[in-house]
Amino acid sequence: MPAVRVTLCPACRCERITRLVGTATVKGRPQDLVQCPAGACELVWAVRPDHTPRRAAA
């Protein structure tokens, strides 16, 4: 289980290197809880453990 991961912050709306802060189970499925590192945001949200962010097409 990686301690950091790159994902899209729903509040900042940009890709961030987020920090894994915990795990949870939602509707019987495991989820990773990640936190945005931006000082003004610090949002914590759930993502699938196998989640990989989509890259914008050039």
Secondary structure, DSSP 8 states (H G I E B T S, - for coil): --SEEEEE-TTT-SEEEEEEEEEEEETTEEEEEEE---TTT--EEEE-TT--------
